[in-house]
């Protein structure tokens, strides 16, 4: 599980970088993020 969470975190971080550089639209970002959450069984968004 730890390894999966790390993979998810890294991919989400890269996705956020693409969004910040305007290489993705907000809609694309959200769609990909939802797919990642499903792939890695992340049930909800956590904000720290």
N, C-alpha and C positions, 0 to 999 in steps of 0.2 A: 504494500500500500504506500509506503514512504516513497519508493521509487516512482510510482505512478503520480503521486502528488507533486514530486519534483518535476517530472516531465510536463505535467499540466501547467505548473507555475512558469516554467521556462517558455512554453509556447504562448501562454497568455501575456507574458512580458514582451515577447517579440511582436505579438499582435498589437499590443498597446503602442509599441514604438512605431509600427507602420501607421497606425491611426494618427499619432502625434506628428508624423512627417507628411500627413495628408496623402498617403499612398493608398489608403482605404477610406471608403465613406463610412459614416456611422452605421448605416444599414448593413454593409458588408461585415463590419466589425462585430455587430450584434449576432448576425447569423453564424459567423465562424465561432464566436464565443459559446453560443448555445451548443454547437456541434462538439466543441471541446468538452464542455460540461457533461454532455451525454456520454462521450467516449470514455472519459475518466470517472464517471459516476459521481460527479460533484452535484449534490442536490440543490444547493442554494449558493447565492453570492454572499461572501463574508467581507465585511469592511472593518478593518482594524484601525 
